[in-house]
Amino acid sequence: MNTFHRSISTPITSSAAFYYEDSQEAEDIFSGNCANPLYSRMGNPTSSVLEQQLSTMENGVGAVATSSGMGAITMVLMSLCSSDDEIVAIGGLFGGTYAFMTQTLPRFGIKTKFLSVDDLDTIESSITTKTKVIFCESVGNPSLRLPDLEAIGKIATKHNIAFIVDNTVTPVIVKPFEYGADIVIYSTTKIISGNSSALGGIAIFKEVKEHDKFHTSRYEFLTPFINKLKGKALIGCSKKRSLRDFGMSANAHSSYQTLLGLETLDLRNNRINTSCEIVAKVLKSEGLNVNHPSLNDNIDKDLYDRNFSEGTGSMITIDMGTQEKAYKFLDASKLLTITANIGDSRTLGLHMGSTIYQDFTSQEKEFLGITDGLIRLSIGLEKPQDIIDDLLNCFEASK
Ligand SMILES: *Cc1c(COP(=O)(O)O)cnc(C)c1O
């Protein structure tokens, strides 16, 4: 409960710095013995309300809010990996994450091995003494392939490797900690904010337990954090080995807008996921080449029924065969917003190959499931019938 002016809505603490009561308090804040704010790069009171709420939602020990989803991924990977270390990434990844792992991390000597969700057998043989992280997304974007999180989590536990899940598209629906994940990442920019009003990200951490994987020699650098912070060691590690120096910190205004979105997340999630199933089914019956894991002939339908019965988030893809037809389809719409975002209250659409994946090689596109005619839709809060009517008009116009 906020006591500040008895406000019910979270106050926006738009302050870069904070005063300390006296010199002793200053020392205590810097040593971590006093939880009052130090300086906004290291944490902001408005952002910390968001951190608490999302950590509670996920059953974590705490969280660190960041300036964007990429900020959260960068913070966590840069805090756990050093030069010469390796990451095992499973499944089709968000374009920004893929570019980070193929173009930027190698400049710092960090190598990523990419496996498909069907390569479960090769995960174990891909792990070496240098592997620090197994990384995957709860739903491939835009491949919509589903990873067997339970199986991957078991491998990560068996080999004592940190398991990170980017759960951006399935908050509430998928609980990565229950599958053995150690860190859950969100781009809150998407369905958590829900209306394209704020860029943001967050990393939520599981409690470090006595004698668990983080006590092994692989994670020797964590020892000082464990000694000092016990179960909250991963939070300290992210802040001191990354956030402090890279400065991908969340700002109070964005955190406030994200908190507003969070209030209605569950309702919007239900509506959007229900609409996705309806829209996918009708479009398919009308002859469109639709991909959604809820469809009966989908390759991941079993996993969908087992782990994703409430949905796989707002994405549906349509393969129009050619770029020309995809453009005609999109440009005929009276309802779609053509944009690179997902998880918005409005229905969004984008041709993949000519935008996000423009600079990717044909091999990379193949690995990520990007075909020439691929359109990604993110279903919004409109009436499902209105969405269907518009998309069927687009289909007619594309012929
Ligand atoms: C958008 C997205 C990101 C990156 O988030 P930003 O807030 O745009 O930096 C990361 N992962 C997934 C799955 C995303 O959809």
The ligand as an SDF file (V2000), in Angstrom:
LIG
                    3D

 15 15  0  0  0  0  0  0  0  0999 V2000
   10.0310   -7.8380  -28.3740 C   0  0  0  0  0  0  0  0  0  0  0  0
   10.7230   -8.9930  -27.8020 C   0  0  0  0  0  0  0  0  0  0  0  0
   11.9520   -8.8460  -27.1540 C   0  0  0  0  0  0  0  0  0  0  0  0
   12.6740   -7.5210  -27.0570 C   0  0  0  0  0  0  0  0  0  0  0  0
   11.9460   -6.6060  -26.3260 O   0  0  0  0  0  0  0  0  0  0  0  0
   12.1040   -5.0000  -26.4690 P   0  0  0  0  0  0  0  0  0  0  0  0
   11.2620   -4.5070  -25.3410 O   0  0  0  0  0  0  0  0  0  0  0  0
   11.6110   -4.6340  -27.8200 O   0  0  0  0  0  0  0  0  0  0  0  0
   13.5550   -4.7240  -26.3020 O   0  0  0  0  0  0  0  0  0  0  0  0
   12.5410   -9.9750  -26.6140 C   0  0  0  0  0  0  0  0  0  0  0  0
   11.9500  -11.1840  -26.7050 N   0  0  0  0  0  0  0  0  0  0  0  0
   10.7860  -11.3630  -27.3150 C   0  0  0  0  0  0  0  0  0  0  0  0
   10.1810  -12.7360  -27.3710 C   0  0  0  0  0  0  0  0  0  0  0  0
   10.1100  -10.2870  -27.8870 C   0  0  0  0  0  0  0  0  0  0  0  0
    8.9410  -10.4670  -28.5130 O   0  0  0  0  0  0  0  0  0  0  0  0
  1  2  1  0
  2  3  1  0
  2 14  2  0
  3  4  1  0
  3 10  2  0
  4  5  1  0
  5  6  1  0
  6  7  2  0
  6  8  1  0
  6  9  1  0
 10 11  1  0
 11 12  2  0
 12 13  1  0
 12 14  1  0
 14 15  1  0
M  END
$$$$
